[in-house]
Amino acid sequence: MSTKKEMMASIPKVDHLLSEVKIQNLLKKGPRSIVIESIRESLDEIRIEILECDDHHFKNFSIDYEILQEKIIRKVKEKKRMNLKRVVNASGVVLHTNLGRALLSESIKEEVWNIASNYSNLEYDIKLGKRGSRYAHVENLLTKLTKAESALVVNNNAAAVFLVLNTLVKNKEIIVSRGQLVEIGGSFRVPDVMEQSGANLVEVGTTNKTHLDDYEKNITEYTGALLKVHTSNYKILGFTQDVDLKELVQLGKKYNIPVVEDIGSGALIDFSKYGLYKEPIVYESIMSGADIVTFSGDKLLGGPQAGIIIGKKEYIDKMKKNPYTRAFRVDKLTLAALEATLKIYLDEKKVIKEIPTLYMLTITREEIDKKAKKLYNLLNENIKDCQIEKIDGFSQVGGGSMPLETLPTTLIRIKCRGLSPNEFEYFLRNYEIPIITRIHEHHIILDVRTIHEDEFLIILKGIKAVLSRRRGA
Ligand SMILES: *Cc1c(COP(=O)(O)O)cnc(C)c1O
């Protein structure tokens, strides 16, 4: 039996490990700094283990060279991997903001990469051979799809609202209903954005009821705009009233004040055709006479993160000259992805097939069930020691859209012997390709609505890895 001191002295030196064949192979692939960092960390872990272990365990303590080298190899692999990585979303929340919101269509892959990896006419007018506008590429598509006069794209909808208010209402007043001063996703509070933009907020009405009259009584010579905010992520039910956009537009006309609508999720198609709640459609706001409408690119539109501003040319032209437009400007990757996504909308039949977000929202119950059966069979045939069931449940739209929508779905429910649901959820979440599940009534739950069929094998491998870990423990 050796003492802790002797054990400490027996820990191999970094140089010694560097001369091992397996580590030499790691070094060949580089980078050296990562290999050394991984060796140091692994040796530190052994030191801590020696310091912390009690005398009884200590008797059996020995350093296994094979295991140590495997650990170093694993660490190097882990450190070389991207921090930003794909995950499997088995949560059933379609527009999951923490998991990246909308997924881009497979069909636009080539178009986006083509622009990303080559020079392009991003800000170059090819016909004239001189500087052009980066916004021109999507402007025609946007005006065609929304029936607006003009369009501008910035980084996200929060920036869009800010830019609109800063351009039209700075040092002036903007009238908004108290029922619409919403917080969206924790980091966007309508009143905060307004204040920062330099607009003075005039809140009218009450939480549940606002009448046209409430707006009209508050119009003064300082009023710069009337604002309507779509309360995307909640609904007030019961004794409620808000003012229709058309009425607000009439009021705006009467006093010659622009009407702005933050529509939030930005549906370009009518979701009620597919059995969902009707979300406000962008072109309907334009038809109703809104002067400016803003919405996100990565919610119900199903494109890249972007803030889209559409409406009257005279106002959009002013925004284009605002220095904030430069600060909020979108990258070529965004523009390429947005243009390619918008092109899909030219043929509505393609939209729900090719745009993943829309496909996942409109997929029929039968299709979901078929998909669930495939996953169920795969898991059932290959996993022992677990109770696997197929049950009915509900998915969520997420992303602060359609808050009342409950989408009937089929869930796979799993419970394994010797593994608590919390451990199970944790280990799946920490798998090489993280698998994000929910826990419900002592089971983990997988919702196939948000799982691609290509991911079924990843899930099987993930569960098997978790189970072997359990056995090893
Ligand atoms: C989501 C949302 C926003 C914020 O949009 P981002 O694109 O996330 O910046 C603003 N207003 C409304 C009404 C929304 O629903």
The ligand as a Tripos MOL2 file, in Angstrom:
@<TRIPOS>MOLECULE
LIG
   15    15     1     0     0
SMALL
NO_CHARGES

@<TRIPOS>ATOM
      1 C1        -41.4560   38.2880  -31.4890 C.3       1 LIG1
      2 C2        -41.9600   39.6770  -31.4500 C.ar      1 LIG1
      3 C3        -41.0690   40.7460  -31.4000 C.ar      1 LIG1
      4 C4        -39.5850   40.5550  -31.3760 C.3       1 LIG1
      5 O1        -39.1450   40.0500  -32.5960 O.3       1 LIG1
      6 P1        -37.6440   39.5020  -32.7900 P.3       1 LIG1
      7 O2        -37.5570   39.1730  -34.2290 O.co2     1 LIG1
      8 O3        -37.4940   38.3590  -31.8710 O.co2     1 LIG1
      9 O4        -36.7500   40.6340  -32.4170 O.co2     1 LIG1
     10 C5        -41.5870   42.0250  -31.3660 C.ar      1 LIG1
     11 N1        -42.9280   42.2280  -31.3770 N.ar      1 LIG1
     12 C6        -43.8170   41.2230  -31.4200 C.ar      1 LIG1
     13 C7        -45.2830   41.5360  -31.4190 C.3       1 LIG1
     14 C8        -43.3670   39.9000  -31.4670 C.ar      1 LIG1
     15 O5        -44.2390   38.8880  -31.5080 O.3       1 LIG1
@<TRIPOS>BOND
     1     1     2 1
     2     2     3 ar
     3     2    14 ar
     4     3     4 1
     5     3    10 ar
     6     4     5 1
     7     5     6 1
     8     6     7 2
     9     6     8 1
    10     6     9 1
    11    10    11 ar
    12    11    12 ar
    13    12    13 1
    14    12    14 ar
    15    14    15 1
@<TRIPOS>SUBSTRUCTURE
     1 LIG1         1 GROUP 0 **** ****
